[in-house]
């Protein structure tokens, strides 16, 4: 597996793409090129989502 920072940088570049169709094509191409890194990428993305959700709930309490 490559350096985690390299993987994260590539994923962030893909996530910054505005057009959904292009983003999907890039995700598919990335997965095809780096199949052994998919579990790591999913773990990173899920961890970010969970962290973002907990920060949002702390920032904006339910009324």
C-alpha positions as CSV (number, residue, x, y, z in Angstrom):
1,X,0.0,0.0,0.0
2,X,1.2,3.5,-0.8
3,X,1.6,6.3,1.7
4,X,-1.7,7.1,3.5
5,X,-1.2,10.9,2.8
6,X,-0.9,10.2,-0.9
7,X,-4.1,8.2,-0.9
8,X,-5.9,10.8,1.1
9,X,-4.7,13.6,-1.3
10,X,-6.0,11.7,-4.3
11,X,-9.4,11.1,-2.6
12,X,-9.7,14.7,-1.7
13,X,-9.0,15.7,-5.3
14,X,-11.7,13.4,-6.5
15,X,-14.2,14.6,-3.9
16,X,-13.6,18.2,-5.0
17,X,-14.9,17.5,-8.5
18,X,-18.2,19.2,-8.9
19,X,-19.8,17.2,-11.7
20,X,-21.2,13.8,-10.4
21,X,-20.7,11.9,-13.6
22,X,-17.0,12.9,-13.8
23,X,-16.6,12.2,-10.1
24,X,-18.0,8.7,-10.5
25,X,-15.7,8.0,-13.5
26,X,-12.7,9.1,-11.4
27,X,-13.8,6.9,-8.5
28,X,-14.2,3.9,-10.7
29,X,-10.8,4.5,-12.3
30,X,-9.1,5.0,-9.0
31,X,-10.6,1.8,-7.6
32,X,-9.5,-0.1,-10.7
33,X,-5.9,1.2,-10.4
34,X,-5.7,0.7,-6.6
35,X,-7.9,-2.3,-5.6
36,X,-5.8,-3.1,-2.6
37,X,-6.3,0.4,-1.2
38,X,-10.1,0.4,-1.4
39,X,-10.6,-0.9,2.2
40,X,-8.3,1.8,3.5
41,X,-10.1,4.5,1.5
42,X,-13.5,3.4,2.8
43,X,-12.2,3.4,6.3
44,X,-10.9,6.9,5.9
45,X,-14.1,8.2,4.3
46,X,-16.4,6.6,6.9
47,X,-14.2,8.0,9.7
48,X,-14.5,11.5,8.2
49,X,-18.3,11.2,7.8
50,X,-18.7,10.1,11.4
51,X,-16.4,12.8,12.7
52,X,-18.2,15.4,10.6
53,X,-21.6,14.2,11.9
54,X,-20.5,14.4,15.5
55,X,-19.1,17.9,15.0
56,X,-22.3,19.0,13.4
57,X,-24.4,17.7,16.2
58,X,-22.2,19.5,18.7
59,X,-22.3,22.8,16.8
60,X,-26.1,22.7,16.1
61,X,-27.9,21.1,19.0
62,X,-31.4,19.7,18.3
63,X,-34.3,21.9,19.3
